[in-house]
């Protein structure tokens, strides 16, 4: 990700957070990833809800428009699995009587996903460029979510049910990241992920 694009994304997230009175919760690292942010259990669940909703929306674009059959199948799989995860998070929130609540972290996750949607819409064609741009976006979104889980969600989770939900989601996110990386290398005829994604929003 270029420095200017990172600064734009971070500034946008902070502007939204400020307008909602949440600027104090929107601490970000130099890469725009929330870190050292203490959340309530309801806010942790809110971040998981936001992440899953964003993945469903972004992945549906790939399921609808990707040309490569493996990429299309991967996108459809993400829609399904993040849909299941979203339902599970909402079930935990209901059982624990912790209504999922927005925070600076959830706003940052939402802003990242929206930026990836805009980037994907800028694909030069609905062929290989679109498919690779979609995969590069998935790599960035899943890397960002893993970093957010490690830096903010895991340390903040207090209720055992919330802690288990965060811990249970991480390996699935890791698997999705690796699958996106593998598909990128395959579709790009062996070129590295970094080289392939550099011209598609960074890596």
CORGIRA-V633382 format. One record per residue. N is the residue number from 0. SS is DSSP state (hx for helix, st for strand, lp for the rest). OMEGA is omega in whole degrees, 0 to 359 (none if undefined). NEAR is the number of other C-alpha atoms within 10 Angstrom. Layout:
n = [N & N]
ss = [SS & SS]
omega = [OMEGA & OMEGA]
near = [NEAR & NEAR]
This chain:
n = [0 & 1 & 2 & 3 & 4 & 5 & 6 & 7 & 8 & 9 & 10 & 11 & 12 & 13 & 14 & 15 & 16 & 17 & 18 & 19 & 20 & 21 & 22 & 23 & 24 & 25 & 26 & 27 & 28 & 29 & 30 & 31 & 32 & 33 & 34 & 35 & 36 & 37 & 38 & 39 & 40 & 41 & 42 & 43 & 44 & 45 & 46 & 47 & 48 & 49 & 50 & 51 & 52 & 53 & 54 & 55 & 56 & 57 & 58 & 59 & 60 & 61 & 62 & 63 & 64 & 65 & 66 & 67 & 68 & 69 & 70 & 71 & 72 & 73 & 74 & 75 & 76 & 77 & 78 & 79 & 80 & 81 & 82 & 83 & 84 & 85 & 86 & 87 & 88 & 89 & 90 & 91 & 92 & 93 & 94 & 95 & 96 & 97 & 98 & 99 & 100 & 101 & 102 & 103 & 104 & 105 & 106 & 107 & 108 & 109 & 110 & 111 & 112 & 113 & 114 & 115 & 116 & 117 & 118 & 119 & 120 & 121 & 122 & 123 & 124 & 125 & 126 & 127 & 128 & 129 & 130 & 131 & 132 & 133 & 134 & 135 & 136 & 137 & 138 & 139 & 140 & 141 & 142 & 143 & 144 & 145 & 146 & 147 & 148 & 149 & 150 & 151 & 152 & 153 & 154 & 155 & 156 & 157 & 158 & 159 & 160 & 161 & 162 & 163 & 164 & 165 & 166 & 167 & 168 & 169 & 170 & 171 & 172 & 173 & 174 & 175 & 176 & 177 & 178 & 179 & 180 & 181 & 182 & 183 & 184 & 185 & 186 & 187 & 188 & 189 & 190 & 191 & 192 & 193 & 194 & 195 & 196 & 197 & 198 & 199 & 200 & 201 & 202]
ss = [lp & lp & hx & hx & hx & hx & hx & hx & hx & hx & hx & hx & hx & hx & hx & hx & hx & hx & hx & lp & lp & lp & hx & hx & hx & lp & lp & st & lp & lp & lp & lp & lp & st & lp & lp & lp & lp & lp & lp & hx & hx & hx & hx & hx & hx & hx & hx & hx & hx & hx & hx & hx & hx & hx & hx & hx & hx & hx & hx & hx & hx & hx & hx & hx & lp & lp & lp & hx & hx & hx & hx & hx & hx & hx & hx & hx & hx & hx & hx & hx & hx & hx & hx & hx & hx & hx & hx & hx & hx & hx & hx & hx & hx & hx & lp & lp & lp & lp & lp & lp & lp & lp & hx & hx & hx & hx & hx & hx & hx & hx & hx & hx & hx & hx & hx & hx & hx & hx & hx & hx & lp & lp & lp & lp & lp & lp & hx & hx & hx & hx & hx & hx & hx & hx & hx & hx & hx & hx & hx & hx & hx & hx & hx & hx & hx & hx & hx & hx & hx & hx & hx & hx & hx & hx & hx & lp & lp & lp & hx & hx & hx & hx & hx & hx & hx & hx & hx & hx & hx & hx & hx & hx & hx & hx & hx & hx & hx & hx & hx & hx & hx & hx & hx & hx & hx & hx & lp & lp & lp & lp & lp & hx & hx & hx & hx & hx & hx & lp & lp & lp & lp & lp]
omega = [181 & 182 & 182 & 180 & 178 & 181 & 179 & 181 & 181 & 181 & 180 & 180 & 180 & 179 & 178 & 180 & 181 & 182 & 179 & 180 & 185 & 185 & 180 & 180 & 189 & 177 & 183 & 174 & 180 & 179 & 177 & 181 & 179 & 176 & 179 & 181 & 180 & 181 & 170 & 178 & 178 & 179 & 175 & 178 & 178 & 178 & 178 & 177 & 181 & 181 & 181 & 178 & 180 & 179 & 179 & 183 & 182 & 181 & 179 & 176 & 178 & 179 & 182 & 193 & 178 & 181 & 179 & 186 & 179 & 178 & 179 & 178 & 177 & 179 & 179 & 177 & 180 & 176 & 181 & 186 & 177 & 174 & 176 & 180 & 179 & 179 & 180 & 178 & 180 & 176 & 177 & 179 & 180 & 181 & 182 & 183 & 180 & 180 & 180 & 187 & 178 & 177 & 175 & 180 & 180 & 178 & 178 & 178 & 180 & 180 & 178 & 181 & 180 & 177 & 178 & 176 & 180 & 180 & 181 & 179 & 180 & 179 & 184 & 179 & 178 & 178 & 184 & 181 & 178 & 184 & 179 & 178 & 177 & 180 & 178 & 176 & 178 & 178 & 180 & 182 & 182 & 174 & 180 & 181 & 177 & 179 & 179 & 177 & 184 & 186 & 188 & 189 & 180 & 179 & 185 & 186 & 181 & 178 & 182 & 181 & 178 & 178 & 179 & 180 & 178 & 181 & 181 & 182 & 188 & 181 & 177 & 178 & 178 & 178 & 180 & 178 & 181 & 179 & 177 & 178 & 181 & 179 & 179 & 180 & 181 & 183 & 181 & 176 & 174 & 177 & 182 & 177 & 183 & 181 & 182 & 186 & 184 & 180 & 180 & 176 & 182 & 182 & none]
near = [14 & 13 & 11 & 9 & 14 & 18 & 14 & 13 & 19 & 23 & 14 & 16 & 24 & 24 & 15 & 17 & 22 & 15 & 9 & 13 & 12 & 18 & 16 & 12 & 21 & 26 & 20 & 18 & 11 & 12 & 15 & 21 & 23 & 27 & 20 & 17 & 18 & 18 & 23 & 17 & 24 & 21 & 23 & 31 & 29 & 25 & 29 & 26 & 24 & 23 & 24 & 24 & 19 & 22 & 24 & 21 & 16 & 23 & 27 & 19 & 19 & 26 & 19 & 11 & 17 & 25 & 16 & 16 & 10 & 13 & 23 & 19 & 14 & 21 & 27 & 18 & 17 & 23 & 24 & 15 & 17 & 23 & 16 & 12 & 21 & 21 & 14 & 14 & 23 & 18 & 12 & 19 & 21 & 12 & 11 & 15 & 10 & 19 & 16 & 22 & 18 & 19 & 24 & 27 & 31 & 26 & 24 & 29 & 25 & 20 & 19 & 24 & 23 & 16 & 15 & 21 & 18 & 10 & 16 & 24 & 15 & 13 & 17 & 11 & 10 & 12 & 13 & 16 & 18 & 23 & 25 & 26 & 25 & 29 & 31 & 28 & 27 & 25 & 23 & 20 & 22 & 22 & 19 & 18 & 23 & 19 & 16 & 22 & 23 & 18 & 17 & 21 & 31 & 20 & 15 & 20 & 23 & 15 & 14 & 11 & 16 & 23 & 18 & 14 & 20 & 20 & 16 & 12 & 16 & 18 & 12 & 15 & 19 & 16 & 12 & 20 & 21 & 15 & 16 & 25 & 18 & 16 & 20 & 26 & 18 & 13 & 17 & 17 & 10 & 12 & 13 & 15 & 22 & 15 & 13 & 21 & 23 & 14 & 13 & 22 & 19 & 18 & 17]
